[in-house]
Amino acid sequence: MDFWKNREKMAWVWGTLAGFLLLGIGAVQNDFSVIWKKAVMICMECIGIG
C-alpha cells in the first residue's frame, strides 16, 4: 500500500475545488433547476404526496 502513502496530503482540496467548479458550471448552464425539479418529483412520488 505504498501508493497511498506517497499521495499528496492535500489531494482532498483539489477534489473539493473540482466539485465546486463543476457545480458552478452546472448552475451557469441552468442545470440546477432541472435537477431540482426531478428531485422534488421523485421525492413527492416516493412519499406519496403527489
C-alpha positions as CSV (number, residue, x, y, z in Angstrom):
1,M,0.0,0.0,0.0
2,D,2.9,2.4,-0.7
3,F,0.8,4.0,-3.3
4,W,-1.5,5.7,-0.7
5,K,1.5,6.8,1.5
6,N,3.1,8.6,-1.4
7,R,-0.1,10.5,-2.3
8,E,-0.3,14.2,-1.7
9,K,-1.7,15.0,1.7
10,M,-3.9,17.9,0.4
11,A,-5.4,16.0,-2.5
12,W,-8.9,16.4,-1.0
13,V,-8.6,20.2,-1.6
14,W,-8.2,19.6,-5.3
15,G,-11.2,17.2,-5.3
16,T,-13.3,19.8,-3.4
17,L,-12.3,22.6,-5.8
18,A,-13.1,20.4,-8.8
19,G,-16.6,19.7,-7.3
20,F,-17.3,23.4,-6.7
21,L,-16.1,24.2,-10.3
22,L,-18.5,21.6,-11.8
23,L,-21.4,22.8,-9.6
24,G,-20.7,26.3,-10.8
25,I,-20.7,25.3,-14.4
26,G,-23.9,23.4,-14.0
27,A,-25.5,26.4,-12.3
28,V,-24.4,28.7,-15.1
29,Q,-26.0,26.4,-17.6
30,N,-29.3,26.4,-15.7
31,D,-29.0,22.6,-15.0
32,F,-29.7,23.2,-11.3
33,S,-33.3,24.0,-11.8
34,V,-33.9,20.9,-14.0
35,I,-32.2,18.6,-11.4
36,W,-34.1,20.2,-8.6
37,K,-37.4,19.7,-10.3
38,K,-36.6,16.0,-10.9
39,A,-35.5,15.5,-7.3
40,V,-38.7,17.1,-6.0
41,M,-40.9,14.9,-8.2
42,I,-39.1,11.7,-7.2
43,C,-39.4,12.7,-3.5
44,M,-43.1,13.5,-3.9
45,E,-43.8,10.2,-5.6
46,C,-41.9,8.2,-3.0
47,I,-43.6,9.8,-0.1
48,G,-47.0,9.6,-1.9
49,I,-47.9,13.3,-1.7
50,G,-48.1,13.9,-5.4
